[in-house]
Structures are given as structure tokens and as C-alpha cells.
Amino acid sequence: MNADESSLGRCPECGEDISEAWILVEYEKEDGTEGVWAECPVCEDVVAPE
């Protein structure tokens, strides 16, 4: 991973770091915070990074 890529968090399935390059969907939650769905580069699942 490049130093320029910011981490979204870890995959809840395998624990791998997920960078912003793997974002699939960004959305606004009902409470006004931002939510993200991303593809894990290791297990290839679509997850909400933690």
C-alpha cells in the first residue's frame, strides 16, 4: 500500500487493512455520519470496514 492511500479500516471477515482504493459505495447514514462499503482485497467480500 502506498503512503498516499488512507486506510478505511479492517475487514471484519479476515482482518486485512482496506485502503480507499477499494471503496465501492459511500453513503450517508440516518444519523448523518458517512458509511462505506468496500471490497476486501484479500477475501474479496464486500464489507463495511471496521
Summary of the structure (lengths in Angstrom):
residues: 50
radius of gyration: 10.8
end to end distance: 18.1
largest distance: 32.8
contacts: 117
relative contact order: 0.32
helix: 6%
strand: 42%
